[in-house]
Amino acid sequence: MKTKVKILLFSYLIFDILSSCSLLTEYVTIGPLTYTKINDGTEFKLYYCDRNYSGEINIASEVDGIPVTTIGDAAFSECTGLTGNLIIPDSITSIGKGAFYQCSGFTGSITFPSNIKSIGDCVFYKCYNLTGDLIIPKSVISIGNSAFESTRFTGIDFPSSLITIGDFAFRRCWYIDSITFPPNISYIGVEAFLYTSLDQIYCEALIAPELGDADQWARARPVHVYQTAIGYDQGNWIYFNIIADL
């Protein structure tokens, strides 16, 4: 009997602790956007966008003098009423999975923060109307799975810092016709560029990066590499027409 009572009391204690924690969590709503404190209150995370909001958005770089450093998972997911360009402030260092999933109302370009290291899975998946040239910041080392799938960018500028491109990252980006993979690229994901209009591909890596399944998008497309490059006669690179003329 005493054991049951102890377990019950312990359960109540845990409940009180969790309740207290939830009460201490601070949320701040500015317009359609809600922010919450993280890391012991030293930073804010953009937590949620009102799904009924329509128009342009202004993501704050700080709230009450505290920096906004994170956009949470699915924070803007299916906010189809958002319009115009997307400007992400420099204070942001992390963007969660699916953060802007299916925000089909954006009709312009993306301005990224300068210090972001990675662009996660499905972040801009099905943002059908994002257009123009996609300029990836110089700080980025990885692009996640399906990160830009089904967007309408016409060009991509990859930074020299980029190491990995995830599976399906640019699938169904119909208007992309030319890409240059940077020198440090080490992995290009499964069907990463399937259903694009690529007719010019350059790879500056001297050692062929690992390449996921590519037979469906390779189709003997020419890939221009350095004359001293190695490894392009192996793996899934055999589905391309390798031209050593750089």
N, C-alpha and C positions, 0 to 999 in steps of 0.2 A: 504493500500500500504506500509506504514511504517513497519507494522508487517511482511509482506513478505520479505522486504529488511533485516530486523533484522534477520529473520530466515536464509536467504541466507548467510548473513555475518557470522552468528554463524556456519553454515555448513562449510564455508571456513576456519574458525578458527580451528574447530575440525580437518579438513583435514590437515591443516598445522602442528598442534600439533602431529598428528599421523605420518605424514611424517617425522617430526623432530625426533620422537622416533625411527622410523625405521632406520634413518640414523645413529643414535647414537648406534644402536645395532652392536656389534663387532663380526665378525666371523673370526675364524682362522682355516685354513686347513693345516693339517700335514699328508702327504701321502694321504691315502684314507678317512681319518677321518676329519670331520668338527666339531669344538667346538664353542660355543657361550657363552658370558658372561651372568650371572644371578645375582640376589641379589645385584643390584647396582654395579656390576662389581667386587664383592669380590670373586666370584666363577665362574668356567666354567662348562658348561653342554656339554657332548658329544651329538651332535645334529643329526649327519648323517654320514652314511658310503656309499661310492660309490658302487652302486649295481653291477657294472661291475668288481670290484676288485676281484682278486683271490689270495689265499695264506694266511699266518699267519698274525695276527694283533697284534699291540702293542698299548694298550690303555694308554695314558699318565696320570701320576698322577698329573701333573701340566703343565700349559702353561704360559710362560712368568712369572714364579714365582707365579702364582695364581693357587690354587688347583682345580683339576677337581673332583667335588663331585657327579655329577649326570649323569646317562645315560638316555637319553630321551625316551619317548614312541616310539616304533617301529624304534629306531635308526639303528638297524642292520636287520630289518625285511626283510626276503627273500634274504639275502646276501648268496646265496647258494655256492659261491666260496670260502668262508672262510674255512681254514683247520687247523688241529693240535689241540692242547689244547687251552682252553680259560682261560686266566689269567686276573682277574679283580683286579685292584690295590686297596690298602687299603684306598686310599683317597675317594673312592666311598662310599656314604652313602645311595644312592637311585637309584633304577633301575626301569625304567618306564614300563608300560604295553606293552607286546609284543616286548620287546626290542630286543630279539634274535629269534623271531618267524621264524620258518622254515629255520634256518641256518643249513641245513642238511649236510654241508661239514665238520663240526667239528667232529674229529674222536677220540678225547681223553677225558680228564677229565676237570672239572671246578675247578678253584681256586677262592674262594670267598673272598671279603674283610672282615676283622675281625669285623667291626663295623656296618654292615648292619642290620637293624631291621626287614625288611620284604622282601619277594620275591613275586613280584606282579603277577597279572593275566597273563597267557599265555607267561611268560617271555622266557621259553625254549620250548614252544609247538612246536612239530614236528621237534625238533633237533634230528633226527632219529639216528644219529651215535655217540652221546655222550654215553660213556661206563664207566665201572669200578664202583667203590664205590662212591656214592654221599655223601659227608660230608657237612652237613649244619652247618654254623658257630654258635658258642655258643651265639651270640647276637641276633639271629633270633627268633622272637615271632610269626610270621605268614607266611604261604605259601599260595599264591593266587590260584584262580580257574585255573585249567588246566596248572599250572605253569610248570610241568615237563611231561605233557601228551605226549605219543608217543616218549619217549627216550629209550635208551637201557642200563640203569644202572642195575647193578646186585645186588647192596646192597645200603641201606640207613642208615646213622647215624644221627638220630634226636637229637638235643641238649635238655638239660633239660629245657631250656628257652621257648621251643615251646609251644604255646597255641592253635593255630588253624591251621587246614589243610583244604584248600578250596575244593569246589566241583570239581570232576574229576581231582584232582591235579596230580595223578599218574596213571590215566587210560591208558591202553594199554602199560604199562611198563612190557612187557611180561617176562622179565628175573629176576624180583624181587621175591625172594622166602622166605624171612624172614624180619620181621620188629619188632621193639620194640618202642611202644609209650611211651613217657617220662611222668614223674609224674604230670606235670602241664597241660597236654593236656586237653582242655575243649570242643573242637569241631572237629569232623572229617566229612568232607563234603560228599555230595551225590555221591555215587558210586566212591569214591576217589581212590579205588584200583581195579576197575573193569578191567578184562582182564589182570591179573597178574598171576604169578605162586606161590602165597603165600601158604606155608604149615606150616609155623611157625609164630605165631603172639603172641606177649607179650604186655601187657598193664600195666604200673606201676602206673597208676592213681588209687587212693584209692576210688574216686567217679567216677563212669562211665561217660565218656565224652558224650556230646550230639552227636548222630550219625545220619547223613543223611541217605536217602534211601540206604539200603545195601543188600537187599535180593538177588540181582543178583550176588554180589561178595562174600557174606558170605558163602552160600552153606554148612552150618554146619561145617565150618572150626573151628578147635580148637583155642581158645584164652586163654592164660595163664594169670591169674590175682592173686593178693595177696589174701590170705585167709580172710583178714579183709576188703576187698574191698566190696563196696555196689553199687547197681543200675544196675548190669549187667544182671539182670533177667527182665529188662524192655525195652521198646522201641524197636529199631531195633537190639539191642543186642540179642534178642531172636532167631535171624536167625543163630547165631553162637553156637558153642559148648563151653560153658564157663567152664574152668577147674581152680579151685582155688587151685593152688599148689605152689605158690611163697612164 
